[in-house]
Amino acid sequence: MTIAAQTEAVEYLRNHPLLRTGDLDEARHRVGQKFCDHRLDITQRNQDLAVRHNHVAGRHSSINYLHYGADVTIDPGMLDSFYLLQIPLSGQASVRHRGSDIIASASTATLLNPDRDTTMQWGADCRKLLLQIDRGYLETVARQIIRAELPGPIRFASRIDLHSEGGRRLRQMVCACVQAAEAGVLFQGALSGSDLRVEEDLARALLTRLPSNISHIIERAEHGSLPPGIRAAVEYIHANLSNPIQLSDIAAHVDLNIRTLQNGFRRAFGQSPMRVLRNARLDAAHYHLMAQTDTPDVTTAAFSNGFSHLGRFARDYKARFGHSPSHTARQQDCGERPVLACL
């Protein structure tokens, strides 16, 4: 029977116990040793804490089962050094992260970014599987995927629909790791080559299956097997986002006739070359509007990425991202970072 089919009350990784306590200070200290310093309070004073924390770890990641047994408020602030995927097994938790309030449940997981504040309220019946991945390691894997330096910090969408293809696959992978650990073949002390491969697979799955502010860069890198002419056209497009290039310019640069170029793009992307160019420009403007420092105004972001008509830019931007560019700029000022759409 798979983990997903088992009853909610099953305690996962029970052969790898790390903490059993009803003491609030001990729970705060011991859980903090594996994650980070945080504030922990019992919300209902008439409840007794009954913490059960099970834990296995590789070199760059850990998998945890955590249940507090009481309504608690958790305030870790910024995680700083790691990303944390939280998959609820039972109950609910309210999570505030990146300016959004999320109700985590059996259908909704959360992914916490290390450079954004978090506060959480777990219900007494809330049980979670937690995948912790080192920030530096995830960035290393990302650089390997895109074969280039990162343009800035990696930030994921905080809310994960566990019924979506990406969310469902991530849950399956974490559950498979739990089963392997319980069977004694994963993360059992001295690390093996298979342990390290599992860690890389988990990091790659986060990067390639969940939306983030580098999703478009990853997708572009994964098109490295494109026919040489189409690949060269994509590279030309991204090298000339701020320039007023036309379809004929792209075709001439890669020495293809226009019809061949258009057919090649429709086979590879389901889009015309000019639509790919427009979306790449929108993604670049979107990323600039999310810059952590020295954020440009909307006009500058538009003009510096090849848009000469502000009204058309605002219309296309809203169609791609669901809100106006000025809304993105306001979110940046408030500390929230929206997510880039894929190519």
N, C-alpha and C positions, 0 to 999 in steps of 0.2 A: 504493500500500500504506500502511495506517495505521501509526503508531508502534507500537501494541500488537501488530501482526502481524509486525513486523520482528524480527530476531535480537537476542538480549540484548546482544551485544557491540558493537552500533552505538553510535558516539559522537555524541550529540545536540548541536546548537549548535556543531558543530566549526568553523563559519565565524566564530564569536565567541569565540576563545580568550582566556582571561584569565591562566592560569597553567600552566606546564609546568616541573615541578621534581622533583628527587629529594632536595632539602635540607629537612630537618625544620623548621629555624628559618624559612626562607623561606616554606614552606607555612603554618606557623602565622601568620606576619605577614600574608601576602597574602590568605589566606582570611579572616582576622580583619578585614581592612579592609572587606570586603564584608558581613560578618555582625557578629561581635563578638569581643572578646578571648576566647581560650579556651586551654585546655591541650591539647596534642596529643602523643601518645607512640606509638611503634611498639611493638606488643605482642610480636612475635617479632623478636628482635634480629638474626636471620640473614636477615631480609627487607630488600629495598631499596624505598624509597618511590618511587612513580612517579605523582605527582599530575597530574591533568588536570582543570582547572576552566574551564568555559565559562560565559558570563554575558551576559544582555541585561537591560535595566532600563527601566522606565517612570518616572513621577514618584513613585509610591507603592509600587511593587512591583518585584520582579526574579524572573527564572527562571534557574535554574542547573543545569548538569550537573556532577556531582562524582564523582571516582573517585580513591582514594588509592593503589591498587595494592599495598597491604600491610595486614596486620591492624593497626588503630590504635584507640587509646582517645581519645575526644574529650570534654572536660569544659568546656562553655561556662558552667556555672552558670545564671544567669537571663539570658534574651535581652533583657529590659527593654523594648526599643523596637519589637519586631516579633514577629509570629507566623510559624511556619515549618512548611509542609506538606512532608513528605518522602515521595516515591513511589519505592520501590525498583524498579529495572529488572532487576537480577540480583543474585545473592548474598543475604546476610542481614546484618542488624545487630541488636544487642541494645540497646534503648533503655529507660532508666529515667527516668520522668517522672511527676510527681504521685503518687508512691508506688507506681506500677505498673511491672512489668517486661514489656516488649513485644518480641516477636521480629518485626521488620519483614522482609517478604519480598515476592515478587511479588503476593501476595494481601492483604498488610496494610501499609498506610501509617501514618504517625504525624503528629500535629499538635502542635507544641510551643507551649505558652502562655508569654507573656513573663515572667510573675511566678512561675514555678515552676522549681526547679532541674532540670537535665538532665545525664545522663551517657550516653555511647554507646560501643559497640564495633562498629566496622565490619569485616567480613571483607575479605580481600584482593580478592575478586571482587565486592564490593558496589559497585554503581553506582546513583546516585539522581538523579532530577529534584527540584529544590527550588523551591518557590514561597514567596517571602518577601513579606509584606505588612506595611506600617507599622501599628503599633498605633493611633496617632491617627487614621489614615485609616479603618481598619476600624470604629473607634468612631463616626466621623462617619457612615459609611454605615449603621451600625446605628441611629443616632438618626433618620436619614431614614426608615428602614423603620418604626420603631415610633412615629414622630412624637412623641417624648417623650425626656426625659433617661434615661440608663441607670441602673439601680439600683446598679450596681457594676461591677467589672472583668468583661469577657467571658472565660469559660473554656470551652474545647471539650473534648469527650472526646478522649483522647490516641490511642486506637486507632481506626483507620478500616478497615473491611472493604471492600476494593476490589471485592468482588462484590455489595455492597449497591447499591441505587439511587443513593444519595448519593455513595458512594465511586466508583462506576463513572462517574458524571457528572463528578465533579471531575477524575478522571484524563483523561477525554476532553477536557475543557476545557483542561487544562494541555498535553496533547499537541497539541491544535489550535494553541495559542499557540506551541509550539515549531516546528511546521511553518510557521506564518505568519512567525516570525522568520527561519527558515532560507530562506524564499522572499523575504525582504527587504521584507515589508509590515507588520511590527510591531516596535516598539521599535528604530528605526534612527536614533537621534540626536535630531533635533528632533521633539518629541512632537506628534502630530496628535490631532484629535478622536476618531478611531477608537481610538488608543492609550488615551486616557483612558476611553473607554467599555468597552474590554476590561478595564481595571483595576477599574472599578466592577462589571462582570459577575462577575469573579473574587471580589471581596469579597462580593457578594450571594450567590453560590453557597456560599461557606463558611458564611455566616450562616444561610441558609435550607435547606441540604441536609445539614448536619452537626449532630449534637446538641450543644447547649451549655446553659449555665445561663440563657440568655434565650430558648431555643427556644419556650417557652410564650408569652412576650410577643410574639415575632415572629408566631407563628401567630394570636394574638388580633388583632394589627394587620392581618394579611392577610385577616381576616374583615370588613374595613371595607366590603365590598360587600354585606353581609347586608341583608335587609329591615330597614327602620327599627325596627320593633318588636322584632325579635330582637336587633339591634345594641344597642338601648337596654337590653334585658334583660341582655345580657352586661356592659355597662358598670355596670348596677346591681349585678350579682353581684360584680364586682371592687371596687366601692366599699363593699361591705358584708360583706367576708369575715369580719370579727370579730363581726358582729351575728347574732343568732338569727333569720334570715329563713326564711320558708316559701315553698312554691310559690305560695300565694295572694298573698303579699306581692309577689312578682315580677310576677305577672299583673296585679295591681291597679296597680302602679307604671307599667307600660307600656300599660295600658288594653287588654289582650287577655284573652279568656276562657282558662281553663286548658287546654282541649283544643287550641285554636289555638296556644297557647304551646308545648305539648308537641310537637305536630306540626312546628312550625317548628324547634325544636331538633333533632328527629330528622332532619329533612331537611338541616340545616346541619352538624350534628356527629355524627349517629348516636348521640346520647346524650340522656337526659332533662335538663331544666334542673337538677334536684337533683344529678345525677351531675356535670354541668359545675361546679356550685358546689362539690361535695366535692373534685373534682380541683384546682380553683383554690385551695382552702384548703390542700390537701396541697402544692401547688407553692410556695405562700407560706411554709408552715412549713419546707419543705425548703430554700428559699433562706435563710431566717433561720438555720437550723442550719448553713449554710455560710458565714455572715458571717465576714469576715476578723478583725474585732475585736468585742468585746462579744457573743460568741455566747450566745444564751439557752439555758437548760436545756430539756430535752424538754417538761417540763410547761408552761413559759412559752410555748414555741413553739406548743404545741397550743392552749392556752387563748386566746392572743392572735390566733389565726386561726380562731376559731369552733368549736373542738372542745371539748365538755364531758365526753366520756367517753374517758379515756386508753387503756383497753384497745381500744376500737373504733378510735381514732386510730392506735395502733400496728399493728393488723391491716390497716387500709386503707393505711397508709404502706408497709408491707412488700409488699403486693400491687402497689402502683404503682411502687415503686423497687427492689424486690428485696432489701431489707435493712431492718433496724429503724431507727427514728429515733435511738436511742442509738448505733447503729453509725455513722451519719452524723456525730453529734457527736464521736465518738472519732476519725474520719478527719480532721475539722477540726482537732482538737488535734494530730494528727500532720502536718498540712500538706497533706493530700490533699483535693481538692474533688470530690465526686460530681457527676453531671450531672442536670439537671432533665429530667423526662419532658415530652413535649409535651401540649397540651390534649387 
